Amino acid sequence: MISRDLGTTLYEQVRRSILEMLRSGGLGAHARLPSERRLVEELGVSRITVRRALGDLVREGYLYAVPGKGFFVAAREQPYELNALLSFSAAARSRGVRPSSRVLEAVIRPAPPPLALQLRIPAGANVVSLRRLRMLDGLPAMIQHSWLPHSACPGILDTDLEHTSLYDELSSRHGVVLASGRTVISARLAEHEEERLLELETPSAVLTVDQVTFTREGRPVEVSRSVYHPERYPLSIVHDDGRGPGRARAWPI
């Protein structure tokens, strides 16, 4: 109960009340909170006080905001471990989360020189350009753009890549087995389309990953560029001293 007679500020009481709502109100990950107006009425404080408390809980990782829709409970699960050889779909299913995709682009086009150099193919050779919005339990978590030599996977675009794993298709239908990856991880402000697709506020930061994956023979099979929702797909990096089993250092694709 909010009281002006207590020694703590109204803001701190509101913040604690919302946290208690998260802990005891049966609100699971990604559940929507009551509207600002309803919180103002129930708690008997100003909209400015409620808004400040909600904003701080977003920064602390308890909530996230979707423009035009309100505030939602952030998932507090352990972050996903980086692994170049584990597909996005497999990583999601291992946690009991339903993966899905929406294809934004699926075409075959000539490779420009910089991309051809990365894939070690002649400039102008055909590459598959596949851009997808990847989702976890129906919520957008990643925008991924992949480029593959068409000669390594002819007919790959005839596959339903909204409901099947690209890596599974490469292995089962084309005999392409991935063995290693090279990854660069960074962060930047999201572009307008990224904010729209990932349901981010303006401005928002995103994690970015540029990756090349290779076969056992060292042949590059895929170049990818991915933009991640930092709260819905948090990052974990594993280190070892070289004497343990070792783990691939790259982002799940």
ZINOR-V766109 format. One record per residue. N is the residue number from 1. SS is DSSP state (~ for helix, > for strand, _ for the rest). PSI is psi in whole degrees, -180 to 180 (999 if undefined). OMEGA is omega in whole degrees, 0 to 359 (NA if undefined). Layout:
BEGIN
n->N ss->SS psi->PSI omega->OMEGA
n->N ss->SS psi->PSI omega->OMEGA
END
This chain:
BEGIN
n->1 ss->_ psi->132 omega->180
n->2 ss->_ psi->131 omega->180
n->3 ss->_ psi->136 omega->177
n->4 ss->_ psi->-4 omega->181
n->5 ss->_ psi->-10 omega->180
n->6 ss->_ psi->163 omega->181
n->7 ss->_ psi->-19 omega->181
n->8 ss->_ psi->154 omega->183
n->9 ss->_ psi->159 omega->176
n->10 ss->~ psi->-41 omega->180
n->11 ss->~ psi->-48 omega->182
n->12 ss->~ psi->-37 omega->177
n->13 ss->~ psi->-40 omega->178
n->14 ss->~ psi->-44 omega->179
n->15 ss->~ psi->-45 omega->180
n->16 ss->~ psi->-36 omega->180
n->17 ss->~ psi->-41 omega->180
n->18 ss->~ psi->-40 omega->177
n->19 ss->~ psi->-42 omega->179
n->20 ss->~ psi->-36 omega->176
n->21 ss->~ psi->-40 omega->180
n->22 ss->~ psi->-38 omega->186
n->23 ss->~ psi->-34 omega->187
n->24 ss->~ psi->-4 omega->185
n->25 ss->_ psi->6 omega->179
n->26 ss->_ psi->24 omega->180
n->27 ss->_ psi->113 omega->179
n->28 ss->_ psi->179 omega->179
n->29 ss->_ psi->134 omega->177
n->30 ss->_ psi->9 omega->173
n->31 ss->_ psi->147 omega->182
n->32 ss->> psi->136 omega->176
n->33 ss->_ psi->161 omega->171
n->34 ss->_ psi->155 omega->182
n->35 ss->_ psi->162 omega->176
n->36 ss->~ psi->-43 omega->181
n->37 ss->~ psi->-42 omega->181
n->38 ss->~ psi->-39 omega->178
n->39 ss->~ psi->-39 omega->177
n->40 ss->~ psi->-45 omega->181
n->41 ss->~ psi->-43 omega->184
n->42 ss->~ psi->-37 omega->185
n->43 ss->~ psi->-17 omega->177
n->44 ss->_ psi->35 omega->179
n->45 ss->_ psi->177 omega->182
n->46 ss->_ psi->158 omega->177
n->47 ss->~ psi->-35 omega->179
n->48 ss->~ psi->-42 omega->180
n->49 ss->~ psi->-44 omega->179
n->50 ss->~ psi->-44 omega->182
n->51 ss->~ psi->-40 omega->179
n->52 ss->~ psi->-43 omega->180
n->53 ss->~ psi->-43 omega->179
n->54 ss->~ psi->-42 omega->179
n->55 ss->~ psi->-41 omega->179
n->56 ss->~ psi->-37 omega->179
n->57 ss->~ psi->-29 omega->173
n->58 ss->~ psi->-48 omega->181
n->59 ss->~ psi->-29 omega->180
n->60 ss->_ psi->-5 omega->175
n->61 ss->_ psi->6 omega->179
n->62 ss->_ psi->-30 omega->183
n->63 ss->> psi->165 omega->166
n->64 ss->> psi->154 omega->184
n->65 ss->> psi->141 omega->173
n->66 ss->> psi->115 omega->183
n->67 ss->_ psi->130 omega->178
n->68 ss->_ psi->-7 omega->183
n->69 ss->_ psi->-26 omega->178
n->70 ss->> psi->-158 omega->183
n->71 ss->> psi->143 omega->184
n->72 ss->> psi->156 omega->180
n->73 ss->> psi->125 omega->179
n->74 ss->_ psi->144 omega->175
n->75 ss->_ psi->132 omega->182
n->76 ss->_ psi->20 omega->183
n->77 ss->_ psi->168 omega->178
n->78 ss->_ psi->147 omega->181
n->79 ss->_ psi->160 omega->177
n->80 ss->> psi->136 omega->179
n->81 ss->> psi->140 omega->177
n->82 ss->_ psi->130 omega->179
n->83 ss->_ psi->109 omega->184
n->84 ss->_ psi->-24 omega->187
n->85 ss->_ psi->3 omega->179
n->86 ss->_ psi->124 omega->182
n->87 ss->_ psi->158 omega->175
n->88 ss->~ psi->-44 omega->182
n->89 ss->~ psi->-45 omega->181
n->90 ss->~ psi->-39 omega->179
n->91 ss->~ psi->-41 omega->180
n->92 ss->~ psi->-47 omega->183
n->93 ss->~ psi->-31 omega->180
n->94 ss->_ psi->-18 omega->179
n->95 ss->_ psi->8 omega->180
n->96 ss->_ psi->23 omega->180
n->97 ss->_ psi->142 omega->182
n->98 ss->_ psi->116 omega->177
n->99 ss->> psi->149 omega->172
n->100 ss->> psi->168 omega->183
n->101 ss->> psi->154 omega->169
n->102 ss->> psi->121 omega->182
n->103 ss->> psi->122 omega->178
n->104 ss->> psi->-29 omega->178
n->105 ss->> psi->137 omega->176
n->106 ss->> psi->97 omega->185
n->107 ss->> psi->166 omega->171
n->108 ss->> psi->129 omega->182
n->109 ss->> psi->164 omega->178
n->110 ss->> psi->142 omega->181
n->111 ss->_ psi->126 omega->172
n->112 ss->_ psi->159 omega->185
n->113 ss->~ psi->-46 omega->181
n->114 ss->~ psi->-40 omega->178
n->115 ss->~ psi->-42 omega->178
n->116 ss->~ psi->-38 omega->179
n->117 ss->~ psi->-42 omega->179
n->118 ss->~ psi->-38 omega->181
n->119 ss->~ psi->-5 omega->180
n->120 ss->_ psi->48 omega->175
n->121 ss->_ psi->163 omega->179
n->122 ss->_ psi->143 omega->175
n->123 ss->_ psi->135 omega->181
n->124 ss->_ psi->-10 omega->176
n->125 ss->_ psi->152 omega->183
n->126 ss->> psi->134 omega->173
n->127 ss->> psi->149 omega->173
n->128 ss->> psi->125 omega->176
n->129 ss->> psi->112 omega->185
n->130 ss->> psi->116 omega->179
n->131 ss->> psi->125 omega->185
n->132 ss->> psi->148 omega->168
n->133 ss->> psi->117 omega->183
n->134 ss->> psi->137 omega->187
n->135 ss->> psi->150 omega->176
n->136 ss->> psi->117 omega->185
n->137 ss->_ psi->39 omega->176
n->138 ss->_ psi->-2 omega->180
n->139 ss->> psi->131 omega->182
n->140 ss->> psi->129 omega->183
n->141 ss->> psi->-22 omega->186
n->142 ss->> psi->144 omega->168
n->143 ss->> psi->123 omega->186
n->144 ss->> psi->130 omega->176
n->145 ss->> psi->119 omega->181
n->146 ss->> psi->143 omega->174
n->147 ss->> psi->130 omega->181
n->148 ss->> psi->145 omega->174
n->149 ss->> psi->126 omega->182
n->150 ss->~ psi->-31 omega->180
n->151 ss->~ psi->-24 omega->181
n->152 ss->~ psi->-17 omega->185
n->153 ss->_ psi->57 omega->180
n->154 ss->_ psi->137 omega->180
n->155 ss->_ psi->5 omega->184
n->156 ss->~ psi->-29 omega->182
n->157 ss->~ psi->-7 omega->174
n->158 ss->~ psi->-8 omega->181
n->159 ss->_ psi->150 omega->176
n->160 ss->_ psi->87 omega->185
n->161 ss->_ psi->6 omega->171
n->162 ss->_ psi->-20 omega->184
n->163 ss->_ psi->1 omega->178
n->164 ss->_ psi->158 omega->180
n->165 ss->_ psi->130 omega->176
n->166 ss->~ psi->-43 omega->182
n->167 ss->~ psi->-37 omega->177
n->168 ss->~ psi->-41 omega->179
n->169 ss->~ psi->-42 omega->179
n->170 ss->~ psi->-41 omega->182
n->171 ss->~ psi->-49 omega->188
n->172 ss->~ psi->-37 omega->186
n->173 ss->~ psi->-24 omega->186
n->174 ss->~ psi->0 omega->177
n->175 ss->_ psi->23 omega->181
n->176 ss->_ psi->113 omega->181
n->177 ss->_ psi->122 omega->181
n->178 ss->> psi->142 omega->184
n->179 ss->> psi->-23 omega->182
n->180 ss->> psi->168 omega->180
n->181 ss->> psi->153 omega->175
n->182 ss->> psi->127 omega->191
n->183 ss->> psi->142 omega->172
n->184 ss->> psi->124 omega->183
n->185 ss->> psi->136 omega->181
n->186 ss->> psi->-175 omega->177
n->187 ss->> psi->151 omega->180
n->188 ss->> psi->175 omega->174
n->189 ss->> psi->143 omega->181
n->190 ss->_ psi->144 omega->172
n->191 ss->_ psi->166 omega->186
n->192 ss->~ psi->-47 omega->181
n->193 ss->~ psi->-36 omega->178
n->194 ss->~ psi->-41 omega->176
n->195 ss->~ psi->-42 omega->181
n->196 ss->~ psi->-48 omega->184
n->197 ss->~ psi->-37 omega->183
n->198 ss->~ psi->1 omega->178
n->199 ss->_ psi->53 omega->181
n->200 ss->_ psi->155 omega->173
n->201 ss->_ psi->168 omega->174
n->202 ss->_ psi->124 omega->354
n->203 ss->_ psi->159 omega->176
n->204 ss->_ psi->149 omega->175
n->205 ss->> psi->148 omega->176
n->206 ss->> psi->154 omega->172
n->207 ss->> psi->138 omega->179
n->208 ss->> psi->143 omega->183
n->209 ss->> psi->124 omega->172
n->210 ss->> psi->127 omega->188
n->211 ss->> psi->145 omega->170
n->212 ss->> psi->130 omega->178
n->213 ss->> psi->150 omega->188
n->214 ss->> psi->156 omega->171
n->215 ss->> psi->177 omega->178
n->216 ss->_ psi->-28 omega->180
n->217 ss->_ psi->1 omega->179
n->218 ss->_ psi->14 omega->180
n->219 ss->_ psi->126 omega->178
n->220 ss->> psi->133 omega->184
n->221 ss->> psi->-31 omega->184
n->222 ss->> psi->137 omega->166
n->223 ss->> psi->131 omega->181
n->224 ss->> psi->151 omega->174
n->225 ss->> psi->122 omega->186
n->226 ss->> psi->145 omega->177
n->227 ss->> psi->123 omega->188
n->228 ss->> psi->141 omega->168
n->229 ss->_ psi->116 omega->189
n->230 ss->_ psi->-19 omega->181
n->231 ss->_ psi->-35 omega->182
n->232 ss->_ psi->-19 omega->178
n->233 ss->_ psi->71 omega->181
n->234 ss->_ psi->159 omega->189
n->235 ss->> psi->137 omega->174
n->236 ss->> psi->131 omega->178
n->237 ss->_ psi->129 omega->181
n->238 ss->_ psi->133 omega->178
n->239 ss->_ psi->147 omega->171
n->240 ss->_ psi->173 omega->185
n->241 ss->_ psi->10 omega->179
n->242 ss->_ psi->-8 omega->182
n->243 ss->_ psi->-11 omega->179
n->244 ss->_ psi->-169 omega->182
n->245 ss->_ psi->-24 omega->179
n->246 ss->_ psi->151 omega->180
n->247 ss->_ psi->148 omega->180
n->248 ss->_ psi->139 omega->179
n->249 ss->_ psi->87 omega->177
n->250 ss->_ psi->164 omega->185
n->251 ss->_ psi->143 omega->176
n->252 ss->_ psi->135 omega->178
n->253 ss->_ psi->999 omega->NA
END
